Amino acid sequence: MTAETAAMLPALMIVLAAALWAVQAVGVQLECVDAARAAARAAARGESLDQVRDLVRSATRPSAQVDVSRDRERTTVKVSVEVRPAWGASLPSVRVSASAVADTET
């Protein structure tokens, strides 16, 4: 029984690490959704685009990419963030993104 446990332990650790990375990515995805919604409302109210970008970056990560488009009828905010596990800096990153649309206030 000890030999089987010793043989399975590395595989179990890899599965656990992958699950933790997935949980982290989902958490960042939810941050992006919330930040995109708040930023779309702020941009639709007429706040400056720099303030909107700062709002998103303070709610998610400083490295977040923010795309804001505003016209007479609609304001759209797209947020994307690269997620890399804290324990694996050499591993590839995963990009998560979210977008939100609000009616532009006049």
C-alpha positions in Angstrom: 0.0 0.0 0.0 2.8 2.4 0.7 4.4 1.8 -2.7 1.1 2.6 -4.4 0.7 5.8 -2.4 4.2 6.9 -3.2 3.6 6.3 -6.9 0.4 8.2 -7.0 1.4 11.1 -4.9 3.2 13.1 -7.7 0.2 12.7 -10.0 -2.2 13.8 -7.2 -0.1 16.9 -6.6 -0.2 17.8 -10.2 -4.0 17.4 -10.3 -4.3 19.5 -7.1 -2.1 22.2 -8.6 -4.1 22.3 -11.8 -7.3 22.6 -9.8 -5.9 25.5 -7.7 -4.9 27.3 -10.9 -8.4 26.8 -12.4 -9.9 28.3 -9.2 -7.6 31.2 -9.4 -8.5 31.8 -13.1 -12.2 31.7 -12.3 -11.7 34.2 -9.5 -9.9 36.6 -11.8 -12.7 36.1 -14.4 -15.3 37.2 -11.8 -13.1 40.2 -10.9 -13.1 41.1 -14.6 -16.9 40.8 -14.9 -17.4 43.1 -11.9 -14.8 45.6 -13.1 -16.3 45.7 -16.6 -19.8 46.4 -15.2 -18.6 49.1 -12.9 -16.5 50.7 -15.6 -19.3 50.6 -18.2 -21.6 52.4 -15.8 -18.9 55.0 -15.0 -18.1 55.6 -18.6 -21.8 55.8 -19.6 -22.2 58.6 -16.9 -19.5 60.5 -18.7 -16.4 60.0 -16.6 -13.1 60.4 -18.4 -11.6 57.3 -20.0 -8.5 57.5 -17.8 -10.6 57.4 -14.7 -12.5 54.4 -16.1 -9.2 52.6 -16.9 -7.9 53.4 -13.4 -11.2 52.0 -11.9 -10.7 48.7 -13.8 -7.1 48.3 -12.8 -7.8 49.0 -9.2 -10.6 46.4 -9.2 -8.6 43.7 -11.0 -4.8 43.9 -11.7 -2.5 46.7 -12.7 -1.6 44.8 -15.9 -5.3 44.6 -17.0 -5.9 45.6 -20.6 -9.0 47.9 -20.9 -10.8 48.8 -24.1 -13.5 51.5 -23.8 -15.7 52.5 -26.7 -18.4 55.1 -26.2 -20.8 56.6 -28.7 -24.2 58.4 -28.4 -26.2 55.3 -27.6 -23.9 52.7 -26.1 -20.8 52.4 -24.0 -18.8 49.2 -24.1 -15.9 48.1 -21.8 -13.8 45.1 -22.5 -11.3 43.9 -19.8 -8.7 41.2 -20.2 -6.1 39.9 -17.8 -3.3 37.3 -18.2 -3.5 34.8 -15.3 -0.4 32.9 -14.4 -0.1 30.6 -11.3 1.9 32.2 -8.5 3.8 29.0 -8.0 4.7 28.5 -11.6 6.1 31.6 -13.2 7.5 29.6 -16.1 4.1 28.1 -17.0 2.1 29.6 -19.8 -0.5 32.2 -18.9 -4.3 32.0 -19.5 -6.1 35.1 -20.7 -9.5 35.7 -19.1 -11.7 38.5 -20.3 -15.1 40.1 -19.8 -17.2 42.8 -21.4 -20.1 45.0 -20.4 -22.4 47.3 -22.2 -24.4 50.3 -20.8 -26.6 52.9 -22.4 -24.8 56.2 -22.7 -26.4 58.9 -20.6 -26.9 62.2 -22.2 
